[in-house]
Amino acid sequence: MKELYREIYKIASEIPRGAVMTYGQIARSIGNPGWARLVARAMSETPQELDIPCHRVINSKGEMSPDYVFGGQHIQRKMLENEGVIFKSNGCVDMKKSGL
């Protein structure tokens, strides 16, 4: 499991400012397309000292994480907006403009 988490963290750490990836995209990139929930768990368990931009990983609908993750969806959204991520009027990330 540790090696798998290292792969997940490596991919997440390479997401540039102004862009996002989905849990499913990361799962596919490590060769396990059905493991989006595992990626989400890895993101929630990321040690703070690794300084991984977990806020750049979102669900396939472009929605923010649940409130307990960043202290509220508005906080994650603000972090992404500050990096230049584009949102649609429904509050979801515009994956065509900001997704990888």
Gaussian input, Z-matrix of N, CA and C with variables (Angstrom, degrees):
# hf/3-21g

backbone

0 1
 N
 C     1     B1
 C     2     B2     1     A1
 N     3     B3     2     A2     1     D1
 C     4     B4     3     A3     2     D2
 C     5     B5     4     A4     3     D3
 N     6     B6     5     A5     4     D4
 C     7     B7     6     A6     5     D5
 C     8     B8     7     A7     6     D6
 N     9     B9     8     A8     7     D7
 C    10    B10     9     A9     8     D8
 C    11    B11    10    A10     9     D9
 N    12    B12    11    A11    10    D10
 C    13    B13    12    A12    11    D11
 C    14    B14    13    A13    12    D12
 N    15    B15    14    A14    13    D13
 C    16    B16    15    A15    14    D14
 C    17    B17    16    A16    15    D15
 N    18    B18    17    A17    16    D16
 C    19    B19    18    A18    17    D17
 C    20    B20    19    A19    18    D18
 N    21    B21    20    A20    19    D19
 C    22    B22    21    A21    20    D20
 C    23    B23    22    A22    21    D21
 N    24    B24    23    A23    22    D22
 C    25    B25    24    A24    23    D23
 C    26    B26    25    A25    24    D24
 N    27    B27    26    A26    25    D25
 C    28    B28    27    A27    26    D26
 C    29    B29    28    A28    27    D27
 N    30    B30    29    A29    28    D28
 C    31    B31    30    A30    29    D29
 C    32    B32    31    A31    30    D30
 N    33    B33    32    A32    31    D31
 C    34    B34    33    A33    32    D32
 C    35    B35    34    A34    33    D33
 N    36    B36    35    A35    34    D34
 C    37    B37    36    A36    35    D35
 C    38    B38    37    A37    36    D36
 N    39    B39    38    A38    37    D37
 C    40    B40    39    A39    38    D38
 C    41    B41    40    A40    39    D39
 N    42    B42    41    A41    40    D40
 C    43    B43    42    A42    41    D41
 C    44    B44    43    A43    42    D42
 N    45    B45    44    A44    43    D43
 C    46    B46    45    A45    44    D44
 C    47    B47    46    A46    45    D45
 N    48    B48    47    A47    46    D46
 C    49    B49    48    A48    47    D47
 C    50    B50    49    A49    48    D48
 N    51    B51    50    A50    49    D49
 C    52    B52    51    A51    50    D50
 C    53    B53    52    A52    51    D51
 N    54    B54    53    A53    52    D52
 C    55    B55    54    A54    53    D53
 C    56    B56    55    A55    54    D54
 N    57    B57    56    A56    55    D55
 C    58    B58    57    A57    56    D56
 C    59    B59    58    A58    57    D57
 N    60    B60    59    A59    58    D58
 C    61    B61    60    A60    59    D59
 C    62    B62    61    A61    60    D60
 N    63    B63    62    A62    61    D61
 C    64    B64    63    A63    62    D62
 C    65    B65    64    A64    63    D63
 N    66    B66    65    A65    64    D64
 C    67    B67    66    A66    65    D65
 C    68    B68    67    A67    66    D66
 N    69    B69    68    A68    67    D67
 C    70    B70    69    A69    68    D68
 C    71    B71    70    A70    69    D69
 N    72    B72    71    A71    70    D70
 C    73    B73    72    A72    71    D71
 C    74    B74    73    A73    72    D72
 N    75    B75    74    A74    73    D73
 C    76    B76    75    A75    74    D74
 C    77    B77    76    A76    75    D75
 N    78    B78    77    A77    76    D76
 C    79    B79    78    A78    77    D77
 C    80    B80    79    A79    78    D78
 N    81    B81    80    A80    79    D79
 C    82    B82    81    A81    80    D80
 C    83    B83    82    A82    81    D81
 N    84    B84    83    A83    82    D82
 C    85    B85    84    A84    83    D83
 C    86    B86    85    A85    84    D84
 N    87    B87    86    A86    85    D85
 C    88    B88    87    A87    86    D86
 C    89    B89    88    A88    87    D87
 N    90    B90    89    A89    88    D88
 C    91    B91    90    A90    89    D89
 C    92    B92    91    A91    90    D90
 N    93    B93    92    A92    91    D91
 C    94    B94    93    A93    92    D92
 C    95    B95    94    A94    93    D93
 N    96    B96    95    A95    94    D94
 C    97    B97    96    A96    95    D95
 C    98    B98    97    A97    96    D96
 N    99    B99    98    A98    97    D97
 C   100   B100    99    A99    98    D98
 C   101   B101   100   A100    99    D99
 N   102   B102   101   A101   100   D100
 C   103   B103   102   A102   101   D101
 C   104   B104   103   A103   102   D102
 N   105   B105   104   A104   103   D103
 C   106   B106   105   A105   104   D104
 C   107   B107   106   A106   105   D105
 N   108   B108   107   A107   106   D106
 C   109   B109   108   A108   107   D107
 C   110   B110   109   A109   108   D108
 N   111   B111   110   A110   109   D109
 C   112   B112   111   A111   110   D110
 C   113   B113   112   A112   111   D111
 N   114   B114   113   A113   112   D112
 C   115   B115   114   A114   113   D113
 C   116   B116   115   A115   114   D114
 N   117   B117   116   A116   115   D115
 C   118   B118   117   A117   116   D116
 C   119   B119   118   A118   117   D117
 N   120   B120   119   A119   118   D118
 C   121   B121   120   A120   119   D119
 C   122   B122   121   A121   120   D120
 N   123   B123   122   A122   121   D121
 C   124   B124   123   A123   122   D122
 C   125   B125   124   A124   123   D123
 N   126   B126   125   A125   124   D124
 C   127   B127   126   A126   125   D125
 C   128   B128   127   A127   126   D126
 N   129   B129   128   A128   127   D127
 C   130   B130   129   A129   128   D128
 C   131   B131   130   A130   129   D129
 N   132   B132   131   A131   130   D130
 C   133   B133   132   A132   131   D131
 C   134   B134   133   A133   132   D132
 N   135   B135   134   A134   133   D133
 C   136   B136   135   A135   134   D134
 C   137   B137   136   A136   135   D135
 N   138   B138   137   A137   136   D136
 C   139   B139   138   A138   137   D137
 C   140   B140   139   A139   138   D138
 N   141   B141   140   A140   139   D139
 C   142   B142   141   A141   140   D140
 C   143   B143   142   A142   141   D141
 N   144   B144   143   A143   142   D142
 C   145   B145   144   A144   143   D143
 C   146   B146   145   A145   144   D144
 N   147   B147   146   A146   145   D145
 C   148   B148   147   A147   146   D146
 C   149   B149   148   A148   147   D147
 N   150   B150   149   A149   148   D148
 C   151   B151   150   A150   149   D149
 C   152   B152   151   A151   150   D150
 N   153   B153   152   A152   151   D151
 C   154   B154   153   A153   152   D152
 C   155   B155   154   A154   153   D153
 N   156   B156   155   A155   154   D154
 C   157   B157   156   A156   155   D155
 C   158   B158   157   A157   156   D156
 N   159   B159   158   A158   157   D157
 C   160   B160   159   A159   158   D158
 C   161   B161   160   A160   159   D159
 N   162   B162   161   A161   160   D160
 C   163   B163   162   A162   161   D161
 C   164   B164   163   A163   162   D162
 N   165   B165   164   A164   163   D163
 C   166   B166   165   A165   164   D164
 C   167   B167   166   A166   165   D165
 N   168   B168   167   A167   166   D166
 C   169   B169   168   A168   167   D167
 C   170   B170   169   A169   168   D168
 N   171   B171   170   A170   169   D169
 C   172   B172   171   A171   170   D170
 C   173   B173   172   A172   171   D171
 N   174   B174   173   A173   172   D172
 C   175   B175   174   A174   173   D173
 C   176   B176   175   A175   174   D174
 N   177   B177   176   A176   175   D175
 C   178   B178   177   A177   176   D176
 C   179   B179   178   A178   177   D177
 N   180   B180   179   A179   178   D178
 C   181   B181   180   A180   179   D179
 C   182   B182   181   A181   180   D180
 N   183   B183   182   A182   181   D181
 C   184   B184   183   A183   182   D182
 C   185   B185   184   A184   183   D183
 N   186   B186   185   A185   184   D184
 C   187   B187   186   A186   185   D185
 C   188   B188   187   A187   186   D186
 N   189   B189   188   A188   187   D187
 C   190   B190   189   A189   188   D188
 C   191   B191   190   A190   189   D189
 N   192   B192   191   A191   190   D190
 C   193   B193   192   A192   191   D191
 C   194   B194   193   A193   192   D192
 N   195   B195   194   A194   193   D193
 C   196   B196   195   A195   194   D194
 C   197   B197   196   A196   195   D195
 N   198   B198   197   A197   196   D196
 C   199   B199   198   A198   197   D197
 C   200   B200   199   A199   198   D198
 N   201   B201   200   A200   199   D199
 C   202   B202   201   A201   200   D200
 C   203   B203   202   A202   201   D201
 N   204   B204   203   A203   202   D202
 C   205   B205   204   A204   203   D203
 C   206   B206   205   A205   204   D204
 N   207   B207   206   A206   205   D205
 C   208   B208   207   A207   206   D206
 C   209   B209   208   A208   207   D207
 N   210   B210   209   A209   208   D208
 C   211   B211   210   A210   209   D209
 C   212   B212   211   A211   210   D210
 N   213   B213   212   A212   211   D211
 C   214   B214   213   A213   212   D212
 C   215   B215   214   A214   213   D213
 N   216   B216   215   A215   214   D214
 C   217   B217   216   A216   215   D215
 C   218   B218   217   A217   216   D216
 N   219   B219   218   A218   217   D217
 C   220   B220   219   A219   218   D218
 C   221   B221   220   A220   219   D219
 N   222   B222   221   A221   220   D220
 C   223   B223   222   A222   221   D221
 C   224   B224   223   A223   222   D222
 N   225   B225   224   A224   223   D223
 C   226   B226   225   A225   224   D224
 C   227   B227   226   A226   225   D225
 N   228   B228   227   A227   226   D226
 C   229   B229   228   A228   227   D227
 C   230   B230   229   A229   228   D228
 N   231   B231   230   A230   229   D229
 C   232   B232   231   A231   230   D230
 C   233   B233   232   A232   231   D231
 N   234   B234   233   A233   232   D232
 C   235   B235   234   A234   233   D233
 C   236   B236   235   A235   234   D234
 N   237   B237   236   A236   235   D235
 C   238   B238   237   A237   236   D236
 C   239   B239   238   A238   237   D237
 N   240   B240   239   A239   238   D238
 C   241   B241   240   A240   239   D239
 C   242   B242   241   A241   240   D240
 N   243   B243   242   A242   241   D241
 C   244   B244   243   A243   242   D242
 C   245   B245   244   A244   243   D243
 N   246   B246   245   A245   244   D244
 C   247   B247   246   A246   245   D245
 C   248   B248   247   A247   246   D246
 N   249   B249   248   A248   247   D247
 C   250   B250   249   A249   248   D248
 C   251   B251   250   A250   249   D249
 N   252   B252   251   A251   250   D250
 C   253   B253   252   A252   251   D251
 C   254   B254   253   A253   252   D252
 N   255   B255   254   A254   253   D253
 C   256   B256   255   A255   254   D254
 C   257   B257   256   A256   255   D255
 N   258   B258   257   A257   256   D256
 C   259   B259   258   A258   257   D257
 C   260   B260   259   A259   258   D258
 N   261   B261   260   A260   259   D259
 C   262   B262   261   A261   260   D260
 C   263   B263   262   A262   261   D261
 N   264   B264   263   A263   262   D262
 C   265   B265   264   A264   263   D263
 C   266   B266   265   A265   264   D264
 N   267   B267   266   A266   265   D265
 C   268   B268   267   A267   266   D266
 C   269   B269   268   A268   267   D267
 N   270   B270   269   A269   268   D268
 C   271   B271   270   A270   269   D269
 C   272   B272   271   A271   270   D270
 N   273   B273   272   A272   271   D271
 C   274   B274   273   A273   272   D272
 C   275   B275   274   A274   273   D273
 N   276   B276   275   A275   274   D274
 C   277   B277   276   A276   275   D275
 C   278   B278   277   A277   276   D276
 N   279   B279   278   A278   277   D277
 C   280   B280   279   A279   278   D278
 C   281   B281   280   A280   279   D279
 N   282   B282   281   A281   280   D280
 C   283   B283   282   A282   281   D281
 C   284   B284   283   A283   282   D282
 N   285   B285   284   A284   283   D283
 C   286   B286   285   A285   284   D284
 C   287   B287   286   A286   285   D285
 N   288   B288   287   A287   286   D286
 C   289   B289   288   A288   287   D287
 C   290   B290   289   A289   288   D288
 N   291   B291   290   A290   289   D289
 C   292   B292   291   A291   290   D290
 C   293   B293   292   A292   291   D291
 N   294   B294   293   A293   292   D292
 C   295   B295   294   A294   293   D293
 C   296   B296   295   A295   294   D294
 N   297   B297   296   A296   295   D295
 C   298   B298   297   A297   296   D296
 C   299   B299   298   A298   297   D297

   B1=1.4552
   B2=1.5294
   B3=1.3258
   B4=1.4692
   B5=1.5261
   B6=1.3301
   B7=1.4648
   B8=1.5296
   B9=1.3029
   B10=1.4639
   B11=1.5237
   B12=1.3261
   B13=1.4684
   B14=1.5269
   B15=1.3201
   B16=1.4767
   B17=1.5254
   B18=1.3326
   B19=1.4683
   B20=1.5291
   B21=1.3195
   B22=1.4680
   B23=1.5221
   B24=1.3211
   B25=1.4702
   B26=1.5217
   B27=1.3319
   B28=1.4700
   B29=1.5225
   B30=1.3261
   B31=1.4619
   B32=1.5310
   B33=1.3153
   B34=1.4700
   B35=1.5232
   B36=1.3178
   B37=1.4664
   B38=1.5280
   B39=1.3356
   B40=1.4579
   B41=1.5289
   B42=1.3352
   B43=1.4640
   B44=1.5283
   B45=1.3138
   B46=1.4713
   B47=1.5286
   B48=1.3172
   B49=1.4704
   B50=1.5256
   B51=1.3217
   B52=1.4527
   B53=1.5132
   B54=1.3306
   B55=1.4632
   B56=1.5252
   B57=1.3255
   B58=1.4622
   B59=1.5203
   B60=1.3118
   B61=1.4624
   B62=1.5163
   B63=1.3138
   B64=1.4524
   B65=1.5289
   B66=1.3333
   B67=1.4575
   B68=1.5295
   B69=1.3287
   B70=1.4582
   B71=1.5215
   B72=1.3209
   B73=1.4667
   B74=1.5264
   B75=1.3138
   B76=1.4681
   B77=1.5242
   B78=1.3320
   B79=1.4672
   B80=1.5299
   B81=1.3278
   B82=1.4727
   B83=1.5257
   B84=1.3070
   B85=1.4662
   B86=1.5265
   B87=1.3336
   B88=1.4676
   B89=1.5316
   B90=1.3479
   B91=1.4524
   B92=1.5152
   B93=1.3224
   B94=1.4616
   B95=1.5170
   B96=1.3299
   B97=1.4610
   B98=1.5199
   B99=1.3143
   B100=1.4550
   B101=1.5189
   B102=1.3040
   B103=1.4623
   B104=1.5284
   B105=1.3108
   B106=1.4640
   B107=1.5284
   B108=1.3156
   B109=1.4775
   B110=1.5219
   B111=1.3138
   B112=1.4630
   B113=1.5234
   B114=1.3220
   B115=1.4719
   B116=1.5266
   B117=1.3331
   B118=1.4640
   B119=1.5252
   B120=1.3244
   B121=1.4661
   B122=1.5244
   B123=1.3189
   B124=1.4671
   B125=1.5241
   B126=1.3372
   B127=1.4665
   B128=1.5272
   B129=1.3230
   B130=1.4666
   B131=1.5235
   B132=1.3359
   B133=1.4648
   B134=1.5256
   B135=1.3187
   B136=1.4611
   B137=1.5234
   B138=1.3233
   B139=1.4690
   B140=1.5271
   B141=1.3064
   B142=1.4578
   B143=1.5269
   B144=1.3133
   B145=1.4666
   B146=1.5299
   B147=1.3252
   B148=1.4633
   B149=1.5201
   B150=1.3109
   B151=1.4620
   B152=1.5360
   B153=1.3198
   B154=1.4627
   B155=1.5296
   B156=1.3303
   B157=1.4719
   B158=1.5316
   B159=1.3203
   B160=1.4734
   B161=1.5259
   B162=1.3160
   B163=1.4652
   B164=1.5284
   B165=1.3218
   B166=1.4624
   B167=1.5260
   B168=1.3233
   B169=1.4528
   B170=1.5275
   B171=1.3310
   B172=1.4607
   B173=1.5308
   B174=1.3190
   B175=1.4649
   B176=1.5306
   B177=1.3035
   B178=1.4668
   B179=1.5268
   B180=1.3230
   B181=1.4652
   B182=1.5299
   B183=1.3227
   B184=1.4617
   B185=1.5099
   B186=1.3278
   B187=1.4612
   B188=1.5235
   B189=1.3072
   B190=1.4505
   B191=1.5329
   B192=1.3250
   B193=1.4566
   B194=1.5225
   B195=1.3282
   B196=1.4682
   B197=1.5312
   B198=1.3144
   B199=1.4678
   B200=1.5238
   B201=1.3186
   B202=1.4673
   B203=1.5298
   B204=1.3316
   B205=1.4592
   B206=1.5285
   B207=1.3020
   B208=1.4585
   B209=1.5253
   B210=1.3152
   B211=1.4485
   B212=1.5194
   B213=1.3073
   B214=1.4621
   B215=1.5124
   B216=1.3237
   B217=1.4585
   B218=1.5187
   B219=1.3160
   B220=1.4670
   B221=1.5262
   B222=1.3188
   B223=1.4691
   B224=1.5312
   B225=1.3260
   B226=1.4593
   B227=1.5242
   B228=1.3171
   B229=1.4658
   B230=1.5282
   B231=1.3174
   B232=1.4653
   B233=1.5345
   B234=1.3358
   B235=1.4659
   B236=1.5300
   B237=1.3299
   B238=1.4613
   B239=1.5234
   B240=1.3318
   B241=1.4714
   B242=1.5196
   B243=1.3354
   B244=1.4649
   B245=1.5255
   B246=1.3164
   B247=1.4668
   B248=1.5267
   B249=1.3323
   B250=1.4576
   B251=1.5152
   B252=1.3246
   B253=1.4663
   B254=1.5283
   B255=1.3244
   B256=1.4649
   B257=1.5287
   B258=1.3226
   B259=1.4654
   B260=1.5164
   B261=1.3342
   B262=1.4625
   B263=1.5311
   B264=1.3127
   B265=1.4657
   B266=1.5304
   B267=1.3295
   B268=1.4591
   B269=1.5301
   B270=1.3329
   B271=1.4499
   B272=1.5253
   B273=1.3129
   B274=1.4633
   B275=1.5189
   B276=1.3204
   B277=1.4659
   B278=1.5248
   B279=1.3112
   B280=1.4563
   B281=1.5334
   B282=1.3171
   B283=1.4659
   B284=1.5300
   B285=1.3317
   B286=1.4679
   B287=1.5217
   B288=1.3275
   B289=1.4645
   B290=1.5248
   B291=1.3224
   B292=1.4653
   B293=1.5243
   B294=1.3207
   B295=1.4588
   B296=1.5120
   B297=1.3040
   B298=1.4743
   B299=1.5080
   A1=110.45
   A2=116.50
   A3=119.27
   A4=111.55
   A5=116.21
   A6=119.65
   A7=110.35
   A8=117.14
   A9=121.86
   A10=110.58
   A11=116.43
   A12=119.83
   A13=110.13
   A14=117.66
   A15=120.20
   A16=110.52
   A17=117.17
   A18=120.82
   A19=110.77
   A20=116.16
   A21=121.52
   A22=109.88
   A23=116.56
   A24=120.41
   A25=111.70
   A26=116.97
   A27=119.65
   A28=110.28
   A29=117.18
   A30=120.36
   A31=110.39
   A32=116.84
   A33=120.43
   A34=111.32
   A35=117.05
   A36=120.02
   A37=112.36
   A38=117.09
   A39=121.49
   A40=113.57
   A41=117.99
   A42=120.29
   A43=107.35
   A44=117.33
   A45=119.15
   A46=112.69
   A47=114.99
   A48=120.51
   A49=108.48
   A50=115.72
   A51=120.11
   A52=114.43
   A53=116.62
   A54=120.98
   A55=109.78
   A56=114.50
   A57=121.02
   A58=109.34
   A59=115.28
   A60=122.89
   A61=107.07
   A62=116.25
   A63=120.00
   A64=109.43
   A65=114.58
   A66=119.96
   A67=109.67
   A68=116.31
   A69=121.34
   A70=112.91
   A71=116.95
   A72=119.75
   A73=110.27
   A74=115.91
   A75=119.14
   A76=109.58
   A77=117.31
   A78=120.67
   A79=110.69
   A80=116.73
   A81=120.05
   A82=111.19
   A83=116.80
   A84=119.22
   A85=112.83
   A86=117.50
   A87=119.35
   A88=110.89
   A89=115.62
   A90=120.25
   A91=115.62
   A92=117.38
   A93=121.80
   A94=110.01
   A95=118.62
   A96=121.73
   A97=115.33
   A98=119.35
   A99=120.95
   A100=114.68
   A101=117.07
   A102=120.41
   A103=114.20
   A104=118.12
   A105=120.69
   A106=111.30
   A107=117.24
   A108=119.96
   A109=111.28
   A110=116.75
   A111=119.42
   A112=109.82
   A113=116.54
   A114=120.46
   A115=109.53
   A116=116.89
   A117=120.53
   A118=110.46
   A119=116.29
   A120=119.21
   A121=111.20
   A122=116.24
   A123=119.64
   A124=110.70
   A125=116.15
   A126=119.48
   A127=110.53
   A128=117.33
   A129=120.04
   A130=112.21
   A131=116.94
   A132=121.58
   A133=113.16
   A134=117.30
   A135=120.37
   A136=111.06
   A137=117.47
   A138=119.31
   A139=109.99
   A140=116.04
   A141=121.08
   A142=112.29
   A143=116.76
   A144=119.87
   A145=113.01
   A146=118.16
   A147=120.29
   A148=112.51
   A149=117.21
   A150=122.97
   A151=112.05
   A152=116.32
   A153=123.10
   A154=107.93
   A155=118.60
   A156=120.03
   A157=111.83
   A158=116.29
   A159=121.93
   A160=112.16
   A161=116.79
   A162=119.63
   A163=111.79
   A164=117.95
   A165=121.91
   A166=112.90
   A167=117.45
   A168=121.96
   A169=107.80
   A170=115.96
   A171=121.29
   A172=110.30
   A173=116.43
   A174=118.16
   A175=110.84
   A176=116.00
   A177=121.29
   A178=113.49
   A179=116.81
   A180=120.66
   A181=111.84
   A182=116.15
   A183=120.01
   A184=112.75
   A185=116.33
   A186=120.96
   A187=111.47
   A188=115.04
   A189=121.62
   A190=109.88
   A191=115.53
   A192=121.95
   A193=110.47
   A194=116.78
   A195=119.34
   A196=111.13
   A197=115.91
   A198=121.36
   A199=114.23
   A200=118.49
   A201=119.96
   A202=112.98
   A203=118.38
   A204=120.39
   A205=112.40
   A206=118.60
   A207=121.84
   A208=112.21
   A209=116.67
   A210=120.08
   A211=111.95
   A212=116.62
   A213=121.93
   A214=111.00
   A215=115.43
   A216=119.76
   A217=111.99
   A218=116.37
   A219=119.72
   A220=111.45
   A221=117.45
   A222=120.41
   A223=109.92
   A224=117.02
   A225=119.97
   A226=110.07
   A227=116.48
   A228=119.51
   A229=110.53
   A230=117.48
   A231=121.30
   A232=110.49
   A233=116.58
   A234=120.48
   A235=110.11
   A236=116.28
   A237=120.27
   A238=111.66
   A239=116.93
   A240=119.78
   A241=110.64
   A242=116.94
   A243=120.72
   A244=112.03
   A245=116.70
   A246=121.26
   A247=112.72
   A248=116.67
   A249=119.88
   A250=115.54
   A251=118.37
   A252=120.97
   A253=108.40
   A254=115.80
   A255=122.55
   A256=109.79
   A257=115.40
   A258=121.89
   A259=110.04
   A260=114.24
   A261=121.04
   A262=108.53
   A263=116.36
   A264=120.68
   A265=112.50
   A266=117.96
   A267=120.31
   A268=112.79
   A269=117.58
   A270=122.00
   A271=114.46
   A272=117.35
   A273=121.59
   A274=110.82
   A275=115.33
   A276=120.35
   A277=108.84
   A278=115.80
   A279=120.86
   A280=107.16
   A281=115.11
   A282=120.37
   A283=112.10
   A284=117.44
   A285=119.51
   A286=110.86
   A287=116.66
   A288=119.97
   A289=112.86
   A290=117.48
   A291=119.82
   A292=114.78
   A293=117.27
   A294=119.82
   A295=112.24
   A296=115.55
   A297=120.83
   A298=109.83
   D1=-38.79
   D2=-178.63
   D3=-60.21
   D4=-41.16
   D5=-179.91
   D6=-65.57
   D7=-40.08
   D8=178.15
   D9=-62.73
   D10=-43.92
   D11=177.55
   D12=-62.37
   D13=-39.21
   D14=178.48
   D15=-60.13
   D16=-41.37
   D17=177.88
   D18=-63.29
   D19=-43.80
   D20=179.04
   D21=-61.81
   D22=-47.00
   D23=-178.75
   D24=-64.92
   D25=-35.49
   D26=178.35
   D27=-62.70
   D28=-46.67
   D29=179.92
   D30=-63.84
   D31=-46.50
   D32=-179.29
   D33=-61.69
   D34=-36.32
   D35=-178.53
   D36=-68.95
   D37=-18.41
   D38=-178.55
   D39=-94.26
   D40=0.50
   D41=177.77
   D42=-71.19
   D43=120.14
   D44=-176.22
   D45=-74.41
   D46=159.16
   D47=174.00
   D48=-55.23
   D49=142.13
   D50=178.46
   D51=84.25
   D52=4.74
   D53=-179.15
   D54=-133.73
   D55=160.49
   D56=176.56
   D57=-136.00
   D58=160.78
   D59=170.30
   D60=-130.98
   D61=156.34
   D62=176.21
   D63=-93.90
   D64=162.03
   D65=175.37
   D66=-57.27
   D67=-40.87
   D68=-179.71
   D69=-65.40
   D70=-38.28
   D71=178.16
   D72=-62.70
   D73=-42.44
   D74=179.22
   D75=-66.23
   D76=-42.53
   D77=178.38
   D78=-58.49
   D79=-44.11
   D80=178.33
   D81=-63.95
   D82=-38.99
   D83=-176.74
   D84=-70.02
   D85=-19.52
   D86=175.25
   D87=-97.74
   D88=7.83
   D89=174.88
   D90=86.07
   D91=15.17
   D92=-179.22
   D93=-132.70
   D94=75.72
   D95=-172.31
   D96=-59.80
   D97=-21.60
   D98=-179.91
   D99=-91.48
   D100=9.09
   D101=-173.24
   D102=-104.57
   D103=30.69
   D104=-179.83
   D105=-58.03
   D106=-38.82
   D107=179.84
   D108=-66.45
   D109=-34.20
   D110=176.41
   D111=-65.53
   D112=-40.42
   D113=177.14
   D114=-61.55
   D115=-43.13
   D116=178.43
   D117=-60.95
   D118=-41.65
   D119=178.08
   D120=-64.39
   D121=-42.51
   D122=178.16
   D123=-59.84
   D124=-41.44
   D125=178.63
   D126=-62.80
   D127=-39.94
   D128=-178.73
   D129=-71.69
   D130=-20.49
   D131=-179.46
   D132=-103.32
   D133=10.08
   D134=-177.33
   D135=-63.02
   D136=123.76
   D137=175.82
   D138=-62.98
   D139=132.35
   D140=-175.98
   D141=-57.72
   D142=-34.05
   D143=-176.93
   D144=-66.88
   D145=-15.82
   D146=176.75
   D147=-74.88
   D148=-18.68
   D149=177.64
   D150=53.98
   D151=48.35
   D152=178.29
   D153=-86.56
   D154=134.76
   D155=179.35
   D156=-77.39
   D157=67.04
   D158=-176.67
   D159=-59.86
   D160=-25.08
   D161=-179.86
   D162=-65.68
   D163=-14.26
   D164=178.96
   D165=-88.42
   D166=3.10
   D167=178.62
   D168=-109.60
   D169=122.37
   D170=-174.04
   D171=-133.02
   D172=176.30
   D173=179.30
   D174=-81.75
   D175=172.90
   D176=-173.66
   D177=-68.09
   D178=-16.91
   D179=177.82
   D180=-86.33
   D181=-6.65
   D182=-177.76
   D183=84.36
   D184=15.69
   D185=-177.87
   D186=-86.45
   D187=156.96
   D188=177.21
   D189=-76.12
   D190=163.97
   D191=177.43
   D192=-68.83
   D193=161.86
   D194=176.95
   D195=-59.69
   D196=157.86
   D197=-175.24
   D198=-55.64
   D199=-31.86
   D200=-176.38
   D201=-71.76
   D202=-12.90
   D203=-175.53
   D204=-78.27
   D205=-53.34
   D206=-177.74
   D207=-111.86
   D208=8.31
   D209=-176.73
   D210=89.09
   D211=11.67
   D212=179.20
   D213=138.12
   D214=143.21
   D215=-178.98
   D216=-61.39
   D217=-30.98
   D218=-179.85
   D219=-64.49
   D220=-29.14
   D221=179.30
   D222=-70.83
   D223=-47.07
   D224=178.06
   D225=-61.50
   D226=-44.05
   D227=179.58
   D228=-59.78
   D229=-44.60
   D230=-179.91
   D231=-61.30
   D232=-41.75
   D233=178.40
   D234=-59.79
   D235=-44.86
   D236=-179.04
   D237=-69.05
   D238=-41.99
   D239=178.02
   D240=-60.39
   D241=-39.39
   D242=179.41
   D243=-63.89
   D244=-21.70
   D245=178.33
   D246=-95.20
   D247=-3.09
   D248=177.20
   D249=98.40
   D250=9.24
   D251=177.88
   D252=-68.53
   D253=137.74
   D254=-177.33
   D255=-94.90
   D256=134.26
   D257=178.13
   D258=-112.63
   D259=150.43
   D260=174.83
   D261=-88.13
   D262=169.32
   D263=-177.57
   D264=-64.42
   D265=-20.18
   D266=179.03
   D267=-83.78
   D268=2.09
   D269=177.33
   D270=92.17
   D271=-3.30
   D272=178.86
   D273=-92.41
   D274=153.85
   D275=175.95
   D276=-64.06
   D277=138.07
   D278=173.55
   D279=-79.61
   D280=98.45
   D281=-173.68
   D282=-67.04
   D283=-25.98
   D284=178.12
   D285=-69.83
   D286=-30.52
   D287=-177.49
   D288=-96.73
   D289=-29.72
   D290=-173.85
   D291=-120.47
   D292=-6.53
   D293=179.23
   D294=-82.77
   D295=155.67
   D296=177.01
   D297=-95.04

